Amino acid sequence: MTAAVTTEHREHYLALVGHGDEAAAVDYALGLAECGVSPRDLVLDLIGPTQRRIGDLWARDEWSVAQEHAATHVSEQVVAALAARHRPRPDRGVVVVACVDGEWHALPARLFAEVIRWDGWDVRFLGASVPGPHLVSYLHRHGPDVVAVSCSVPTRLTSAHRVIQAVQDVGVPVLAGGGGFGPGARWGTKLGADRVAADGRAALEVLRSWPLRAVAEVSPLRDSFVSDDEHVLVVKRGAQLVAVAMDRLADRFPAVHGYTAAQREATEYDLGQIVEFLCAGLFVDDVELFRAFVSWLCVVLASRRVPPETVDLVLDVYHDELFDFPRARAHLVAGRRQVPAGRQVAA
Ligand code: B12
């Protein structure tokens, strides 16, 4: 008998992880499995959506970082318990699953890893932030059929590009996935991955229809999209951009002068993150990346009572400073259009 995950299940599970109640959450998930819900559906329809919901609760400042960490830890234990209970004998190829360098979202990769393991793949899960050279030496030893690279934040796309190249250069094909590769994982295709999949279910189909022992195909898109070096130059200007924006913020909001060291550091981090997302958008040459980031940032800041005017001002500073970077200015203009009541500026 099979059963499906319902909204009530998700609400109950959210309450359990929200209380950090590891034992109850594990028992609950194992109980649902005993009632006929497949472990795959528990991962994809219970744990995954709950984790996304947790992300939204954090973004809206309804949950603290500590509460998110505790809940994520519980979900990791639940996945581990399900994985320990359900261990099919592998009857397909070997897949190495790794997060790209600097990518600390190991749980999305783990969810994907368990889902394909239950489909018969022999999975080697390497976890968070795997440095490219170490991944390559691992491949030499273990000779997998496919490397699955996971990226959850677009600021790690330059790492993803390097990893995809390094893996393909030793002849192993790459499957790319995770939210950092954008809608439909389209930036994975742009970076030259052999295959991409938008989510765990789509990945099952992609892997099943992929001939084993395929050789990496170097996509013509792999390097052709890097039309100029604007992203590199903007990365180099990052610290200066942040410093100028800090000064302009202090001129506009005198309270900034009285910030504690910690407040100043946090603001500089946020300003730096704007530059990082801008660079990621320039790297894949897609304004949608920065546009989506600015929308998200406005939600995060509004929930913390930071006026959208602040974002507008910072984007304006970057726009002025980057006067000789036409692509960066186009991304900044597109971003500014996402700011509620942001000024509508010409490129
Ligand atoms: C938990 C969490 C963390 C934890 C991660 C711990 C861990 N063990 O994983 C920690 C604290 C490390 C973290 C850090 C950060 N996080 Co975080 N995090 C989350 C959160 C709440 C849940 C992650 C999760 O468990 N996802 C599980 C499921 C939901 O992910 P999923 O993508 O659907 O996974 C599926 C597919 O993507 C696919 N898949 C995954 N990998 C692969 C690989 C292949 C090959 C394939 C085919 C498919 C595939 O399969 C999965 C199953 O279907 C998310 C919210 C969210 N929406 O994901 C934010 C989120 C991803 N984080 C976010 C941010 C901003 C950050 C930080 C920058 C915060 C900060 N200021 O420091 C840092 C970045 C760290 C870094 N460089 O990696 C943002 C990203 C926003 C954006 N614009 O991109 C999110 C969306 C939160 C939010 N709502 O704003 N985070």
Residues whose N, C-alpha, C, O or C-beta is under 5 A from the ligand:
A	BS01	B12	G48 Q51 R52 I54 G55 D56 A59 T72 G102 E103 W104 H105 A106 L107 P108 A109 L111 F112 A148 V149 S150 S152 V153 P154 L175 A176 G177 G178 G179 A197 A198 D199 G200 A203 F293 W296
